[in-house]
């Protein structure tokens, strides 16, 4: 193959209790990318539509991730990358991760698959390092692997795939304001109390158990964050009101998607998810804030070839 067109999915990271270690992959939201081989021995960004992003190869997360992959196998093969950017940067649903994961997935395919998808995570993390100053995997892992991903360890990197309950749906509200990941990370406390840590460990363990047993009620009770969400939620308009509203209308749980400003509600089944989506729309339509709403199932495959 000389070129490949792919769908690079959006993701929800953290899922309340899993800061920097837990994420899931969305099915109905994502970018499209076209990656072509070139004879110039260069990695180039040749076209970007949808958003204003750097064209310079050393400033774009997609090309930085690809260069990390090529350096690992000492390849001088060149590639041209075109991005139809449908995930707004700073939205909190894995914009940089989609570009990074999509690019390394496609390049790996065009090179004859020297790596498996888990191997690709470390290369995609270099894009995250450029974007946020931190090489976290909770977005790029589910983007590449699909479903739910748990980062057991960063050093050495070990990522586990978790099961997906069949009726699980995600409603995403994206207030059209930008919260840069670097800024959102800068306000997080670097030390936490033992009590908060114990609560967080318990919820994360319970969430993993709920995914395996398809216990939707337990899943909802596990979506609680004592550490990061109390600080970050002040940056998101009407966060507390939204939490109360969606919970009252049947959502399993509610939280911040990644670093925000997007928020997510997990729901059981299409009927509940549509109800939650409608009440969010009615509530936010009265506010002087533009917004986007998405309803998605969990994408079990990750990046897809188009």
C-alpha positions in Angstrom: 0.0 0.0 0.0 1.1 3.5 -0.8 -1.6 5.4 1.1 -4.2 4.8 3.8 -7.3 6.6 4.9 -8.3 6.1 8.5 -10.9 7.2 11.2 -9.1 8.4 14.3 -11.6 8.3 17.2 -12.2 10.7 20.1 -11.7 9.3 23.6 -12.8 10.0 27.2 -9.9 9.9 29.6 -9.9 9.5 33.4 -13.5 8.5 33.8 -13.6 10.3 37.2 -11.7 7.7 39.3 -8.9 6.8 36.9 -6.8 10.0 36.4 -4.0 9.3 33.8 -4.7 5.6 33.8 -8.2 4.9 32.5 -9.9 5.8 29.2 -12.5 4.7 26.7 -12.9 5.0 22.9 -15.9 6.7 21.3 -17.5 5.5 18.1 -19.3 8.5 16.6 -16.8 11.3 17.0 -13.4 11.5 15.4 -11.0 12.8 12.8 -10.2 11.5 9.3 -6.6 11.2 8.1 -4.9 10.3 4.9 -1.3 9.2 5.1 0.8 8.7 2.0 4.3 7.5 1.4 6.7 10.0 -0.3 10.2 9.7 -1.8 11.6 12.7 0.1 12.6 10.9 3.2 10.7 13.4 5.2 7.6 13.4 7.4 5.4 16.3 6.3 2.0 17.7 7.3 0.6 18.6 3.8 -3.0 19.6 4.6 -5.1 20.4 7.6 -8.8 21.2 7.4 -11.3 22.0 10.2 -8.9 23.5 12.7 -5.9 25.9 12.8 -3.0 23.6 13.7 0.8 23.7 13.1 1.9 22.5 9.7 5.6 22.3 10.9 6.6 18.7 11.4 8.3 19.4 14.7 5.2 21.2 16.1 2.4 18.8 15.1 1.6 15.8 17.3 0.9 13.5 14.3 4.3 14.0 12.7 6.2 13.9 16.0 4.6 10.5 16.9 5.4 9.1 13.4 9.0 10.3 13.7 9.3 8.4 17.0 8.2 5.2 15.3 10.6 5.7 12.4 13.5 6.3 14.7 12.8 3.1 16.5 13.2 1.0 13.4 15.8 3.3 11.8 13.7 3.9 8.7 14.1 6.9 6.4 10.8 6.3 4.6 8.9 9.6 4.1 5.2 10.2 4.7 2.7 13.0 3.9 0.0 13.5 6.4 -3.4 15.0 5.7 -5.8 15.7 8.6 -9.5 16.5 8.5 -9.7 17.7 12.0 -13.2 17.3 13.5 -12.2 17.1 17.1 -11.5 20.6 18.4 -8.2 21.1 20.2 -8.7 21.7 23.9 -12.1 20.1 23.9 -11.2 17.3 26.4 -12.1 14.4 24.2 -8.6 13.5 23.0 -7.9 15.7 20.0 -4.1 15.4 20.1 -4.4 11.7 20.9 -6.6 11.1 17.8 -3.9 12.7 15.6 -1.1 10.9 17.2 -2.7 7.5 17.4 -4.2 7.7 13.9 -0.9 8.7 12.3 1.2 5.9 13.9 -1.5 3.3 13.2 -1.6 4.2 9.5 2.2 4.4 9.1 2.6 1.1 10.8 0.2 -0.5 8.4 2.0 1.1 5.4 5.3 -0.3 6.7 4.0 -3.9 6.9 3.1 -3.8 10.6 6.4 -4.1 12.4 4.6 -3.3 15.6 1.3 -4.4 17.2 -1.2 -1.8 18.4 0.0 -2.0 22.0 3.6 -1.2 20.8 2.3 1.9 19.0 1.1 3.4 22.3 4.5 4.6 23.3 5.1 6.4 20.0 1.7 8.1 20.2 2.5 9.2 23.7 5.3 11.4 22.2 2.5 13.4 20.6 0.8 13.8 23.9 4.1 15.0 25.4 4.3 17.7 22.8 0.7 18.7 23.4 0.5 18.8 27.1 4.0 18.4 28.5 3.1 15.0 29.8 3.4 11.6 28.0 0.2 10.1 29.3 -1.5 7.1 27.7 -5.1 7.3 28.9 -6.3 8.7 25.5 -3.9 7.2 23.0 -4.3 3.7 24.5 -8.1 3.4 24.0 -7.8 5.2 20.6 -5.4 2.4 19.4 -6.9 -0.6 21.2 -10.6 0.3 21.4 -12.9 -0.2 24.3 -11.6 0.6 27.8 -7.9 0.8 28.6 -6.2 0.7 32.0 -2.6 1.8 32.3 -1.2 -0.5 35.0 2.3 1.0 34.8 4.1 3.7 32.9 7.6 2.4 33.7 7.7 -0.1 32.2 4.6 0.7 30.1 1.9 -1.9 30.6 -1.7 -1.3 29.3 -4.6 -3.7 29.9 -7.8 -3.9 27.8 -11.0 -4.1 29.8 -14.4 -5.5 28.6 -17.2 -3.3 27.3 -20.8 -3.7 28.7 -23.0 -4.0 25.6 -25.7 -1.5 26.6 -23.2 1.2 27.7 -23.6 4.6 26.0 -21.8 7.9 26.4 -23.3 11.4 26.2 -20.7 14.1 25.7 -21.4 17.8 26.2 -18.7 20.1 24.8 -19.1 23.7 25.8 -17.3 25.7 23.1 -14.7 27.2 25.3 -11.1 26.1 25.4 -9.3 24.7 28.4 -5.7 23.9 27.5 -4.5 20.6 28.9 -1.3 22.2 30.2 -3.3 24.8 32.1 -5.7 22.3 33.5 -2.9 20.1 34.7 -1.1 23.0 36.3 -3.9 23.6 38.9 -3.9 20.0 40.2 -2.5 19.4 43.6 0.7 17.3 43.6 0.0 15.7 47.0 -3.2 14.1 48.2 -4.4 12.8 51.5 -4.3 9.1 52.3 -8.1 9.2 52.8 -8.7 10.6 49.3 -6.3 8.1 47.8 -8.0 5.2 49.5 -11.4 6.4 48.2 -10.0 6.7 44.7 -8.4 3.2 44.7 -11.7 1.7 45.9 -13.7 3.4 43.1 -11.2 2.4 40.4 -11.2 -1.2 41.5 -15.0 -1.2 41.6 -15.2 0.3 38.2 -13.0 -2.4 36.7 -15.1 -5.1 38.5 -18.3 -3.5 37.1 -17.0 -3.7 33.5 -16.3 -7.4 33.9 -19.6 -8.2 35.6 -21.7 -5.7 33.6 -23.0 -4.3 36.8 -24.3 -0.9 35.7 -25.3 0.3 39.1 -21.9 -0.4 40.5 -20.3 1.3 37.5 -22.4 4.5 38.2 -21.4 4.4 41.9 -17.7 4.2 41.0 -17.7 7.4 38.9 -16.5 9.6 41.7 -13.4 11.6 42.0 -12.0 13.0 45.3 -8.8 14.3 43.9 -8.9 16.1 40.5 -12.5 16.8 39.7 -13.1 19.2 42.7 -10.4 21.4 41.4 -11.1 21.2 37.6 -14.8 21.5 37.8 -14.7 25.2 38.7 -13.4 25.8 35.1 -16.6 24.2 33.6 -19.8 26.3 33.5 -22.7 24.8 35.4 -20.9 21.6 36.3 -22.7 21.0 39.6 -26.1 21.7 38.0 -25.4 19.4 35.1 -24.3 16.6 37.5 -27.6 16.9 39.5 -29.7 17.1 36.3 -28.3 14.1 34.5 -28.3 11.9 37.6 -31.9 12.8 38.3 -32.8 11.9 34.7 -31.3 8.4 34.6 -27.6 8.7 33.9 -25.4 6.2 35.6 -22.8 8.8 36.5 -21.3 12.1 35.4 -17.8 13.6 35.2 -15.2 15.6 33.4 -13.9 14.2 30.1 -10.1 14.4 30.2 -9.0 17.9 31.2 -12.4 19.4 30.1 -14.3 21.5 29.3 -16.2 18.5 27.8 -18.2 16.5 30.4 -19.6 13.0 30.0 -22.6 11.0 31.2 -22.6 7.2 31.1 -26.0 5.7 30.4 -27.5 2.3 30.1 -29.2 1.8 26.7 -30.2 4.2 23.9 -33.5 5.3 25.5 -31.8 6.6 28.7 -28.9 8.1 26.7 -31.3 10.1 24.4 -33.3 11.3 27.4 -30.1 12.5 29.1 -28.9 14.1 25.9 -32.2 16.0 25.5 -32.3 17.3 29.0 -28.7 18.6 28.7 -29.6 20.3 25.4 -32.7 22.0 27.0 -30.6 23.1 30.0 -27.6 24.5 28.1 -29.7 26.1 25.4 -30.8 28.7 27.9 -27.2 29.6 28.7 -25.1 32.1 26.7 -22.6 29.4 25.8 -22.3 27.6 22.4 -22.0 23.9 22.7 -21.9 20.6 20.9 -23.6 17.3 22.0 -22.6 13.8 21.1 -24.1 10.4 21.8 -21.9 7.4 21.2 -21.5 3.8 21.9 -18.1 2.5 22.9 -15.9 1.8 19.9 -14.3 -1.6 20.5 -11.8 -1.4 17.6 -10.1 1.9 18.0 -8.6 3.5 14.9 -10.4 2.2 11.8 -9.4 1.9 8.1 -11.9 3.7 5.8 
